[in-house]
């Protein structure tokens, strides 16, 4: 199994629902997951990777609909006690206002051009 997975979503507060259905966007991009959240609730997107190999997950800026969600920060947490093993990148967000936004993440080595993988999460925020 590849250490780079589809990603998972952890809820803090009033996360309504999550679907793991993969859907197509215009331009051939693929949505990894669709997330539904209430305003003023926090959620976390977790992506597996191997940072010791130089790869990192990056949130692509600017967001396509500014003002719907706010990034609160991100950090790597080890998934195993093995040296050089996989870790999980935890990206925390706050749902600010009603609307929809696509969050694009790229798995890449910062010193190289291009990226190895891309994950897109479609976030739908509704009033709480």
N, C-alpha and C positions, 0 to 999 in steps of 0.2 A: 504494500500500500504506500502511495506517495505521501510524504509529510505535508504536502500542500493540499488541504481539503477544500470543500465548498464553503466553509465558514459556518458559524453558528451565532445565534443572537441570544443574549442574556438580558432579562428584563429587570429593571429597577422601577418600582412605582407601578403605574397603570398601563403596562403594555397589553394591548387588546388581543392581538393574534399575530401569528407568523405562519407563512406558508413556505414550503421548501420547493415549490414548483419552479421549474426553470422555464423562462419565457424569452422570446426574442424581442429585441428592440430594433428600431430603424437603424440601418447601417450594419446589421449583422451582429451587433453586440448581444451578449446574453445576460439576463438578470439572474443572479445566483439565488436570491431570495426576495420575497416581498414582506415588508414589515409594516404592521399597523400599530400606531402609538397614539396616546392621548397627549394633548398639549400639557406642558409642564411636567412631563415624565422623562426619566432617563432610560436609555437603553445602551447596550454594549454589543459591538460586533467583534467576534473573535475569529482570527485567521491563523492557521497553522503555518509554520515556516521553519527555516534553518538559518538563523542569523549568523551562526558561526561560519557558514559558507559564504558570508557576505551579502546574502539576500535579505531585503527588508520589504515589508508591506508599506506602501505610501498611499495616503488619501490624495487623490488628484484634485487640485484646486484650479480655478474657482468652482464652487458648487453650482449646479445648473439652476437652482432656485434659492437664492440667498434669503435668509430670514425664516426659513421653515425649521431648520435644525441648526444647532451650534455644536461644534466639536469641543468637548471638555478636556480632551487629552488622550494620550495613548501610552502604553507600556508593554514590554515583553515580559512574559512569565514562563518559566521553564515547564515543559510538559513531562520531563523525565529527569532522573538524576544522572543519566549518562552524559559524559562530557562530549560536547559537539552534537548532542541529540536535538530533536525538534523542540521548538518553543511556540508559544501562542502570543500573537500580537492582539492586545485588547484595546479597541478604540471606543471611547465613551462619548455619548451624544446626549443633548437635551433637546426634546421636541418643543419648539418655541411657538409656532403658529400653525393654524390649519393650512394644509396644502400638501403637495407631493414633491419629492426630490429624489434624484438618483445619486447614490454615493458610489463613486468609482475608486477602486483600490487596485494598485499595480504592485506586483511582486517582482522586484528587480534588484540588481546591484547598482548602487548610485554612480559608480564610475564607468558603467557601460551604457551604451545607447540601447534604447528599446527596453522591453520587459519580457519576463518569462510567462507570467500569467496575469489575467485581469479578472476581477470579481466586481459585479455591479449589484448593489442592493437598492431596491425601489422602496422608499419610505413614504407611507401615507399617514399624515397626521390629522386627527380629528379633534374637535373640542371635547374636553373632559366634562 
